[in-house]
Amino acid sequence: MAGNIVLTGFMGVGKGRTARMLAEKSGMFGVDCDDLIESFSNKRVKKIFSKLGESRFRELERQVALWLERKVSDTIISTGGGFFNVPNINKIGTVVYLHSDFDSIIEALFSHPNAKKKIRKRPLLKDLGSARDLYDKRLPLYRQTASVEVQVGGRSIEEIVDEIITLTGIGRRA
Ligand code: S3P
């Protein structure tokens, strides 16, 4: 274990903003896997899906995962919703699964002031029926790969971040 915290969870559950506040509160740096993929490939996630296909995107996720395992320590890592599936997820750090039910995630996304943009940039949210199926299929796997589960629905970001800090003990060395 390299002292990393890896935030997993379904699209739109708030992994990115939780990671940013967690970084701020713990005094650790943060990185985002989708940002790493975009800078490494010089393409937006949406473009990778449409031009190169989902399998190429998953390959890039696995590449990022190997790099994180080898090179990164004491960092807050936010992930894309499918990143939990990389084979070495538990070697990267302590996996924290952010949980909310599907309807609450979608409701929060649609009522966001930037809803259109948030939905447009996520190819797997194009069809809500398939997104729900994906959620149902992934839920047990998120739980299986995580060391810690934190409930997100109906709670403030401060509460969520404080719980992650308590459960993981991070920031004590910062
Ligand atoms: C994906 C989630 C996205 C992004 C890509 C695939 C997924 O990230 O990695 O569109 O498979 O759930 P967010 O979880 O940040 O939306």
Boltz pocket constraint, residues with backbone or C-beta under 6 A from the ligand:
constraints:
  - pocket:
      binder: B
      contacts: [[A, 9], [A, 10], [A, 11], [A, 12], [A, 15], [A, 34], [A, 45], [A, 79], [A, 80], [A, 81], [A, 82], [A, 83], [A, 121], [A, 122], [A, 123], [A, 124]]
      max_distance: 6.0
